[in-house]
């Protein structure tokens, strides 16, 4: 199926984009629904399809660049130097959780955070879970590749 590392990283890039956009939608569903004013156009006010399209068109190219420049080299370094999958998973969870803080600050300005009592920890947990999912999927893809390489060798 996936012959070499480049193909694996391309598939992981698509998976990263899907997981990140899903985390954005979950964050908007959990925290954005607290905002009940027409000043904020989120998932509730703008409609689901329009909001999803705006996420893809607004953040998609940033996610691709972020994956190519930051995530794939980190993933390569972790795969090369960190032997234990649990440690890699923990590092991904911390990194994605920290990214969740950044996304929260981008999505909601302080006026909405203070006025509607939005919680930043929700974003950290949602994106940490996204990091866990990414780490599990990455591990499955690399193990499947190793099994295919072993079958070719025999």
N, C-alpha and C positions, 0 to 999 in steps of 0.2 A: 504494500500500500504506500507508505511513505518511505521512499528509498534512501534519502540522505537527510542530513541535519538541516539544510536550508529549507527543504519541504516541511520538516517538522516545525521549524520556527515560523514559517508562513501560516501553517494551520494554527499554531499557538497564538499568532497575532490576531487571526480572525476570532479565535475563542476569547482572547483578551478583550477585544472590542465588544463582543457580545456580552461578556460578564460585566464589563464596566457600564455599558448602557443599561443593563438590567439593574445594576446597583443604583444608578441614577434614578431610574423609574421607581424603585422601591423606596429610595430616600424621599422622592417627591410625594409618593403615596403616603408615607408615614408622617413626614414633617410638613410637607407643603399643604396638606389638607387642613392643617391648623389655621392657615391664613385664610380668612374669610372676607377679605376686602377685594374690590375690583382693581386696586392699584397693582396687584400681583397677578400675572397671568401664568398659572401653572397648569398642572394636569387637569384640575377641576374646571378652571375657567376657559382654557383654550381648547379643551377636548383632547382625547387620547391620541388620535392619529396625528393631529397637528403638532402636539407636544413631542411625540416620538420622532416625527420628521425633523422638527427643529433641533432636537438633540443630535440626531444623526448628522444633519447638515451643519450644525453649529459646532459640535465637538468631535465629529468623526475624523477629520483630518488631523486634529490635535492628538487624538488617540493613536492614530497610525504613526505619527512622528514620535510621540512619547514611547510607543512600543519599540520602534526601530532604534531610537537613540539611547533609551534608558533601560527598558525592561529586558530586551533580548540580550544585551551585554551582561546585565546583572544575572540573568538566567544562565547564561553560558558560564560565567564565573562561579556561580553557586554550584552548578552541575559539575564543574571541574574540581573545585577545591573543598566543597562541603560534602562529606561522605554520607551523612545521615539524612534521610528524607524528612524526618521530623523537624530537624533544625532548619532545613530549607523551607518547610511549610511555615514554621514560626516566623522566619524572616519575611516571607511573602505576606503573612498576616499583618505584621508590624508595618511594612511598607505600604500595603493597600490601606490600612487604617489611617496612616499619616496622610495618604492621598485623599482619604475621605474628609479629613479636616479641611484640606485645600478646596475640595469640591463644595463643601458646605459653605465656606466663606464666599465662593464664587456665586453660588445659587441664591443665597439669602443675605440681604444687607442687614446691618445691625438694627435698623428700624423694625424690621419684621421679627428678628430674633428676640429682641427685648419686648416688643409689643405683644407678640403671640406666644412667648415663652417656648421657643424652639430649642431643642436639646442637641448640642454638638456631639454628644456621646452616641446618639443614634447613628449618626453618619459614620463614626469610627467603627462601630460594631457591624454595620451593614457592609462597609468596604472591607473590614477584616474577614468577614465570612466570604466575601467575593475573592479575597486572597487565598483563603482556604480552598475554595472550589478550583481556582486556577492552579494551585499547587497539586491538587489531586489529579486534575486532568493532565497536567504536564507530566507527572510521574507515570500515569497510565500510558501516555503516548510514547515516552522514552522506553518504558518496559516492553511495550509492543514492538518497538523498533529493535530492541536488543534480541527479543525472541525471533524476529524475522532474520536478523543477521546470523544467529546461531543455526537456524534451519538452513540457510544458504550455505553455511560452512560445512554442514554434514552431508 
